[in-house]
């Protein structure tokens, strides 16, 4: 029973979606149909005006920020990288991650080789908003960050839009694992 709007017009009206654990659901539709909104509601980047978004029967509004961030990972088309090293950008997802776990996540996202070829490898500073990287490379770093966290709920909002078909397929296989 979720209702959401960005102004006067409703984007979503009385929407009910159940995604069973261990399954995948894709939202397909025209621009402006509410696909991104659905993902952002699932991550509580937005709250519904009416109704509730729940994980395992619990309204997301009842979860602490820490609990929610451990439960839901989001990789969007617009990635954000911090002005820090590649390692720090990845470790942001899981501060206790070992270097081996960071590199495994980067391999899964098909970005490890690119990073190891940088002048300072994983210690290379990505620059303001990741200017050193192409759109596809930034997306792969964001995917690696989420893979490292390994949340039970993963929202991908056109997260592979800047990847070529072969890399997208490899990233998809890594996410499946």
SULLIN-V812064 format. One record per backbone hydrogen bond with DSSP energy under -1.0 kcal/mol. NH is the residue of the N-H (numbers start at 1). CO is the residue of the C=O. If there is no record, write none. Layout:
nh = {NH,NH}
co = {CO,CO}
This chain:
nh = {2,3,4,11,12,15,23,33,38,39,40,41,42,43,44,45,46,49,50,55,58,60,62,63,68,69,70,71,72,73,75,84,86,87,89,90,91,92,93,97,102,103,104,105,106,107,108,109,110,111,112,115,116,117,118,121,123,124,126,130,131,132,133,138,139,140,141,142,143,144,145,146,147,148,149,150,153,155,157,161,163,168,169,170,171,172,173,174,175,176,177}
co = {15,50,12,4,4,2,20,30,34,35,36,37,38,39,41,40,40,3,3,58,55,53,59,60,64,65,66,67,68,153,155,82,124,122,85,86,87,88,90,94,98,99,100,101,102,103,104,105,107,106,106,111,112,113,115,118,120,121,84,127,128,126,130,134,135,136,137,138,139,140,141,142,143,144,145,146,71,73,75,158,160,164,165,166,167,168,169,170,171,172,173}
